[in-house]
Amino acid sequence: VNNGFVRDRVFGNIKGEYQITPEFSVMARYALDTYNETRETKIGNSYTGEPRGAYGVVNLKRYERNADFLATYKKNLSNFSITASAGGNLRFNKTGDVTTQSRNGTGLIIPGLYTIQNIAPANLQYSSYTSEKAVHSVYGLLNLGYKDMIYLDITGRNDWSSTLPEENRSYFYPSASLSVLINEMVDISDNLDLLKLRAGIAEAGNDTDPYSLINVMGNAEAWSGLTRLTKSGNILLPNLKPERATSLDLGVDVTMFRNRLRFSGTYYT
């Protein structure tokens, strides 16, 4: 078996930041990753599974671009610290695959000649697939601290996904977490370095793969030289809703004897 591939790829990003005031800054970024890849498989006619040899070519195309921005405000007051951020993201993906190869066991017309033309039309297996997906997002984060004792983090994000039906493609998911350093509030013992209590609740949203709403015809392996089409065996729903997962966790962290003894425990659902 002789497998090889050639990949032409371009990727990179450009980023700009500007500190408008000592407290307020903005950032914008654009990233691109795209490549074309050709995979080639050659199997000699002495191979047990392919007595007449085999040949195949797969052409892959991948494209992803991301554009995002973030504005951040930081301020330290007498007892409080605050960090607030808001931003957004535009993401687009495109995929394309084309496969042309000899059917399993049918082999080549002339042994050792590895070209598509050397495959009998009735023995030619081919398929193609293309997909596009876009997700637009806005999000925000708020971090509050009090005397290096209490920390509160709140986030919120809203996505719009092209893979969901128009009436359900917008979905919001927030989170909140609280940490309290008891050892900074109460002098319990000289041997206690850290006693932290923490709690958090978060909701995560998710979309689906492209073309998961309506059943369409797709390529299938030909039978006796005749092209066949199939449809998905999955249940596809035109009114599909976004996935939502909610988690809750409670925890404690303890460090004693100048970090020689440590304990961490978490309860979560």
SULZI-V591299 format. One record per residue. RES is the residue in three letters. D_FIRST is the distance of its C-alpha to the first C-alpha in whole Angstrom. Layout:
res = <RES RES>
d_first = <D_FIRST D_FIRST>
This chain:
res = <VAL ASN ASN GLY PHE VAL ARG ASP ARG VAL PHE GLY ASN ILE LYS GLY GLU TYR GLN ILE THR PRO GLU PHE SER VAL MET ALA ARG TYR ALA LEU ASP THR TYR ASN GLU THR ARG GLU THR LYS ILE GLY ASN SER TYR THR GLY GLU PRO ARG GLY ALA TYR GLY VAL VAL ASN LEU LYS ARG TYR GLU ARG ASN ALA ASP PHE LEU ALA THR TYR LYS LYS ASN LEU SER ASN PHE SER ILE THR ALA SER ALA GLY GLY ASN LEU ARG PHE ASN LYS THR GLY ASP VAL THR THR GLN SER ARG ASN GLY THR GLY LEU ILE ILE PRO GLY LEU TYR THR ILE GLN ASN ILE ALA PRO ALA ASN LEU GLN TYR SER SER TYR THR SER GLU LYS ALA VAL HIS SER VAL TYR GLY LEU LEU ASN LEU GLY TYR LYS ASP MET ILE TYR LEU ASP ILE THR GLY ARG ASN ASP TRP SER SER THR LEU PRO GLU GLU ASN ARG SER TYR PHE TYR PRO SER ALA SER LEU SER VAL LEU ILE ASN GLU MET VAL ASP ILE SER ASP ASN LEU ASP LEU LEU LYS LEU ARG ALA GLY ILE ALA GLU ALA GLY ASN ASP THR ASP PRO TYR SER LEU ILE ASN VAL MET GLY ASN ALA GLU ALA TRP SER GLY LEU THR ARG LEU THR LYS SER GLY ASN ILE LEU LEU PRO ASN LEU LYS PRO GLU ARG ALA THR SER LEU ASP LEU GLY VAL ASP VAL THR MET PHE ARG ASN ARG LEU ARG PHE SER GLY THR TYR TYR THR>
d_first = <0 4 6 10 13 17 20 24 26 30 31 35 38 42 45 48 51 55 58 60 63 63 62 60 56 54 50 48 44 41 38 35 31 29 25 23 19 17 13 11 7 6 5 7 10 10 8 11 11 10 12 13 9 9 10 12 14 16 19 21 24 26 30 32 36 39 42 45 48 50 54 55 59 60 63 65 69 71 69 67 63 61 58 57 54 53 50 48 44 43 39 37 33 31 27 26 22 21 18 17 14 14 16 14 14 16 14 14 18 17 14 12 14 12 15 17 20 18 17 21 23 23 19 19 19 20 22 24 26 28 31 34 36 39 41 44 46 49 50 53 53 57 57 61 62 65 67 63 64 63 60 59 56 55 53 52 49 49 46 46 42 41 39 42 45 48 50 48 46 49 49 50 50 52 52 55 55 58 58 62 62 65 66 66 69 71 71 70 70 69 66 65 62 61 61 59 59 57 56 54 53 50 49 45 44 41 40 37 34 34 35 36 40 40 37 36 33 29 26 25 23 24 26 27 26 29 28 29 30 31 33 32 33 35 39 39 43 44 47 44 46 44 43 46 46 49 49 52 52 55 55 57 56 58 58 61 62 61 57 57 57 55 55 53 53 52 52 50 50>
